[in-house]
Amino acid sequence: MKTFNVRQLESTDIGALLTFETDNREWFESQIDARAPSFYSRQGVADHIQCYLSDFAIGAWHPFVIEDSSGGIVGRANLKNINSPKGCAEVGYRIDQRFCGQGLATLALQHLIQEAQAHWNLTQLLAIVYKDNIGSQKVLSRCGFRVEHEFWMDKTKDECRFILSL
């Protein structure tokens, strides 16, 4: 059985993160909004990491990566738009297509929940997913998130919102 480690994103992750994002670009863009083409370069990823780490320093984001036993990045997870006074944040994660179905999204989301409580003392998490992203909806439900029904019922929206009270 493979082992995986969730750790905070670091400035030294440029090459590994670029490989992860490039290898999975088509897969990710079928599940979530596409990144700008300028992202897919060493400088683009370096700027991305610096932005995330700067946002972490001011308490707005908490970025993580998931590594396999060889140290390769196979997933990402973030607490984003952290609002400590209101006690809430949004969660986001992306898993390498080759590793889907192995519990990594659940591992990532459980880690985010734990960090939201232990590090940030948050009381509510939000996730937004495309309505046809059934896999993420199952992961969110498995981890205790509940669909926000009035948002779900709006047929003009392609997304749905899930909420977790901590």
Buried (B, 14 or more C-beta within 10 A) or exposed (E): EEEBEBEEBEEEBBEBBBEBBEBBBEBBEEBBEEBEEEBEEEEBBBBBBEEBBEBBEEEBBBBBBBBBEEEEBBBBBBBBBBBEEEBBBBBBBBBBBEBEEBBBBBBBBBBBBEBBEEEBEBBBBBBBBBEEBEBBBEBBEEBBBEBBEEBBEEEEEEEBBBBBEB
